[in-house]
């Protein structure tokens, strides 16, 4: 009798464990997910994989995977925590679908974290590719007067048949890769990688332009022109990243003095920086384009630090983030940041804390400082991989500037700065 009860209990346990494993396995694969923010439904790709301690979920910035800092699937609930963005997805399995919320800060107007509806269903491949798809591949320009003094934005499109990946490139940086397909009369694109949620409708018009609706709002309608058409119409060109921000006095030493994440104050006079080529980054972990730049700077620093390069981040965080620096710590750990990270203040204090730069209004801004401590170049914003050729140009520009400055001796740098 006891043996039969024992066997029955064991069988129940095996069935229970089997059901749990089956449930975990059933989540593996690609999902069509969406988050609804301020009434706009934003679709995005979500891949789930693994079981138990290895369970994870992946979001995508175009082809670039974005993984969480922590993930779990427990008692029918999926939790994906992107602490470096202060974003969290929590969803329960219900009738083969996922339903829950996405918590995060998703706009300049969102000072604090808000909770937004989330749902996901199994990905189903389209039955067939759309026919008669117009070609919009390549580079476009969008006339736009921004508060930062821009007169136009860039619009970069990569197209493969009915599938499109596109990004608007501003002087700050790009929107991330918005991906999607041709649907009836327009391309419907979207993006969410833990930040920058957006929907974009791109409609080719008979006159050869593109009409662009951002987040489905007619009031945000933009028009994109091919560059040659924009020049023929006398439309202004997009901002020059290297001349947008300038030094107040090129003969002035670029000075800074701020505490690091452990409270230790470091300045430009510290032996770590004296006589070195310094790349100073005006940044903030709330800024998606700053995340893009950090992922590029980490290997760049490893490549050149033994040759005399130092990178220092002058980080500006919201006041409510500065006590515990949770997002900063997660940011540094997620990207493996080994260069110096200093907490400079709140974003509104940027002009007070970095007074040596004129027209400093982009996040990020990258300041190249010679061995003599003088500003030699300033690059506004960061064009990430979604910006295509502009990302390649930026990398060439950064490396050539760094290598040129590293080749100079202190005396040579002083002579060049005085010219």
VENFENUR-V385000 format. One record per pair of residues at least 24 apart in sequence whose ideal C-beta (glycine too) atoms are under 10 Angstrom apart, sorted by the first residue. I is the first residue (numbers start at 1). J is the second residue. Records with the same first field share a line. If there is no record, write none. Layout:
I=J, J
This chain:
20=51, 52, 73, 74, 75, 76
21=51, 52
23=51, 73, 75, 76, 93
24=48, 50, 51, 52, 55, 73, 74
25=50, 51
26=93, 96, 122
27=51, 55, 57, 73, 78, 93, 98, 120, 122
28=55
29=122, 123
30=58, 120, 122, 123, 124, 125
31=57, 91, 97, 98, 119, 120, 121, 122, 123
32=97, 119, 120, 121, 122, 123, 124
33=57, 59, 89, 91, 98, 102, 118, 119, 120, 121, 123, 192
34=102, 117, 118, 119, 120, 121, 190, 192, 197, 199
35=87, 89, 100, 101, 102, 104, 106, 116, 117, 118, 119, 120, 190, 192, 197
36=101, 102, 116, 117, 118, 119, 197
37=102, 104, 106, 107, 110, 114, 116, 117, 192, 197, 198, 199, 215
38=106, 107, 109, 110, 114, 116, 197, 215, 217
39=215, 216
40=190, 197, 198, 199, 214, 215, 216, 217
41=117, 119, 190, 199, 216
42=102, 106, 116, 190, 191, 192, 196, 197, 198, 199, 215, 216
43=120, 179, 180, 188, 189, 190, 191, 192, 199
44=102, 118, 120, 179, 190, 191, 192, 193, 194, 197, 198, 199
45=120, 123, 179, 190, 192, 193
46=78, 80, 89, 91, 98, 118, 120, 123, 192
47=123
48=73, 78, 80, 98, 120
55=79, 80
56=80
57=81, 82, 89, 91, 120
58=193
59=85, 87, 89, 191, 192, 193, 194, 195
60=176, 177, 179, 191, 192, 193
61=165, 167, 174, 176, 177, 178, 179, 191, 192, 193, 194, 195, 196, 288, 291, 292, 384, 385, 386
62=158, 165, 166, 167, 176, 177, 178, 179, 191, 193, 384, 385, 386
63=165, 177, 179, 385, 386
64=176, 177, 193, 292, 295, 384, 385, 386
65=193
66=176, 192, 193, 194, 195, 291, 334
67=194, 334
68=194, 334
69=194, 330, 331, 333, 334
70=330
78=118, 120
80=194
81=194, 330
82=193, 194, 195, 330, 334
83=194, 326, 327, 329, 330, 331, 333, 334
84=194, 195, 285, 291, 294, 326, 327, 328, 329, 330, 331, 332, 333, 334, 335
85=193, 194, 195, 196, 285, 286, 288, 291, 327, 330, 331, 334
86=112, 113, 194, 195, 285, 286, 321, 326, 327, 330, 331
87=113, 192, 193, 194, 195, 197, 327
88=113, 115, 194
89=118, 120, 194
90=115, 118
91=118, 119, 120
93=120
94=119
95=121
96=121, 122
97=121, 122
98=122
102=192, 194, 197
104=192, 194, 195, 197
105=195, 286, 318, 327
106=192, 194, 195, 196, 197, 198
107=195, 196, 197, 215
108=286
111=286, 318, 319, 320
112=318, 320
116=197
126=162, 163, 181
128=162
129=160, 161, 162, 163, 181, 182
130=161, 162, 163, 181, 182, 183, 184, 187
131=162, 182
132=162, 182
133=159, 161, 162, 163, 164, 181, 182, 187, 204
134=159, 182, 185, 186, 187, 203, 204, 210
135=159, 161, 204
136=164, 166, 182, 187, 202, 203, 204, 210, 224
137=164, 166
138=226, 227, 388
139=169, 224, 226, 227, 388, 389, 390
140=166, 168, 202, 209, 210, 212, 223, 224, 225, 226, 227, 229, 230
141=223, 224, 225, 226, 227, 228, 229, 230, 231, 235, 236, 237, 238
142=168, 169, 170, 209, 210, 212, 222, 223, 224, 225, 230, 235, 238
143=222, 223, 224, 225, 230, 233, 235, 236, 238
144=168, 170, 222, 223, 236, 238
145=236
146=170, 171, 172, 239, 361
147=361
148=172, 239, 244, 245, 359, 361, 362, 380, 381
149=239, 244, 359, 361
150=236, 238, 239, 244, 362
151=235, 236, 237, 238, 239
152=224, 225, 227, 230, 235, 236, 237, 238, 239
153=222, 224, 238, 239
154=224, 227, 237, 238, 239, 383, 387, 388, 390
155=200, 202, 210, 212, 222, 224, 225, 238
156=383, 386, 387, 388, 389, 390, 391
157=187, 189, 202, 210, 224, 388
158=386, 388
159=187
162=187
163=187, 189
164=188, 189, 200, 202
165=189, 191, 386, 388
166=191, 200, 202, 210, 212, 224, 386, 388
167=191, 200, 383, 384, 385, 386, 387, 388, 390, 391
168=198, 200, 212, 214, 222, 224, 386, 387
169=238, 239, 241, 381, 382, 383, 384, 386, 387, 388, 390, 391
170=238, 239, 289, 362, 380, 381, 383
171=238, 239, 240, 241, 244, 245, 361, 362, 365, 380, 381, 383
172=239, 244, 287, 288, 289, 290, 361, 362, 363, 364, 365, 380, 381, 382, 383
173=241, 287, 288, 289, 290, 291, 292, 293, 362, 363, 364, 380, 381, 382, 383, 384, 386, 387, 390, 394
174=288, 289, 292, 381, 382, 383, 384, 385, 386, 387, 388, 390, 391
175=200, 214, 288, 289, 384, 386, 387
176=288, 289, 291, 292, 384, 385, 386, 387
177=384, 385, 386, 387, 388
178=202, 214, 386
179=386
186=210, 211, 212, 213
187=212
188=213, 216
190=215
191=386
193=288, 291
194=288, 291
195=286, 287, 288, 289, 291
196=288, 289, 291
238=390
239=362, 380, 381
240=380
241=362, 365, 366, 378, 379, 380, 381, 382, 383, 390, 393, 394, 397
242=377, 378, 379, 380, 397, 401
243=359, 377, 378, 379, 380
244=358, 359, 360, 361, 362, 365, 378, 379, 380, 381
245=282, 357, 358, 359, 360, 361, 362, 365, 366, 367, 378, 379, 380, 381
246=357, 358, 359, 360, 375, 377, 378
247=356, 357, 358, 367, 369, 374, 375, 376, 377, 378
248=355, 356, 357, 358, 360, 375
249=356, 358, 374, 375
250=356, 374, 375, 376, 417, 418, 419
251=372, 374, 375, 414, 417, 418
252=356, 373, 374, 375, 417
253=356, 369, 372, 373, 374, 375
254=278, 280, 354, 356, 357, 367, 368, 369, 370, 373, 374, 375, 376
255=354, 355, 356, 373
256=280, 312, 314, 342, 344, 353, 354, 356, 367, 369
257=342, 344, 353
258=312, 313, 314, 315, 316, 340, 341, 342, 343, 344, 345, 353
259=342, 343, 344
260=312, 313, 315, 340, 341, 342, 343
261=315, 325, 328, 329, 332, 337, 340, 341, 342, 343
262=325, 341, 343
263=343
264=342
265=342
266=312, 340, 341, 342
267=312, 342
268=312, 369, 373
269=373
270=310, 312, 340
272=310, 312, 340
273=310, 312, 340, 369, 371, 373
274=310, 371, 373, 410
275=308, 371, 372, 373, 409, 410, 413
276=305, 307, 308, 309, 310, 311, 312, 369, 370, 371, 373, 405, 406, 410
277=304, 307, 308, 309, 310, 311, 368, 369, 370, 371, 376, 401, 402, 403, 404, 405, 406, 407, 408, 413
278=308, 309, 310, 311, 312, 340, 367, 368, 369, 370, 371, 373, 375, 405
279=304, 309, 310, 311, 312, 313, 339, 366, 367, 368, 369, 377, 379, 398, 401, 402, 405
280=310, 311, 312, 313, 314, 340, 342, 354, 357, 365, 366, 367, 368, 369, 375, 378
281=311, 312, 313, 314, 315, 339, 341, 342, 363, 364, 365, 366, 367, 379, 382
282=313, 314, 315, 316, 344, 350, 353, 354, 357, 360, 362, 363, 364, 365, 366, 367, 378, 380
283=313, 314, 315, 316, 317, 331, 341, 344, 363, 364, 365, 366, 382
284=313, 314, 315, 316, 317, 318, 321, 327, 328, 331, 344, 346, 347, 350, 363, 364
285=313, 315, 316, 317, 318, 321, 325, 326, 327, 328, 329, 330, 331, 332, 334, 341
286=315, 316, 317, 318, 321, 327, 328, 331, 347, 363
287=315, 316, 347, 362, 363, 364, 382
288=363, 382, 384
289=362, 363, 364, 381, 382, 383, 384
290=315, 316, 331, 363, 364, 365, 381, 382
291=331, 334, 335, 364, 382, 384
292=364, 381, 382, 383, 384, 385, 386, 387, 391
293=363, 364, 366, 379, 381, 382, 383, 384, 394, 398
294=331, 332, 334, 335, 336, 337, 339, 341, 364, 382
295=334, 335, 336, 337, 382, 384, 385
296=335, 382, 384, 385, 391, 394, 395, 398
297=335, 337, 338, 339, 364, 366, 382, 398
298=335, 336, 337, 338, 339
299=336
300=339, 395, 398, 399, 402
301=337, 338, 339, 340
302=336, 338, 339
303=399, 402
304=399, 402, 403, 405, 406
305=338, 339
307=402, 403, 406, 407
308=371, 402, 405, 406, 407, 408
309=339, 402, 403, 405, 406
310=339, 340, 369
311=337, 338, 339, 340, 341, 366, 402
312=339, 340, 341, 342, 367, 369
313=337, 339, 340, 341, 342, 343, 344, 364
314=340, 341, 342, 343, 344, 345, 350, 353, 354, 364, 365, 367
315=341, 342, 343, 344, 345
316=343, 344, 345, 346, 347, 348, 349, 350, 353, 354, 363
317=343, 344, 345, 346, 347
318=346, 347, 348
319=345, 346, 347, 348, 349
320=346
321=346
322=346
366=394, 397, 398, 401
368=397, 398, 401, 402, 404, 405
369=405, 413
370=404, 405, 406, 408, 410, 412, 413, 414, 416, 417
371=405, 406, 408, 409, 410, 411, 412, 413, 414, 417
372=405, 408, 409, 410, 411, 412, 413, 414, 415, 416, 417, 418
373=410, 413, 414, 417
374=413, 414, 416, 417, 418
375=417
376=401, 404, 405, 408, 413, 416, 417
377=401, 402, 404, 405
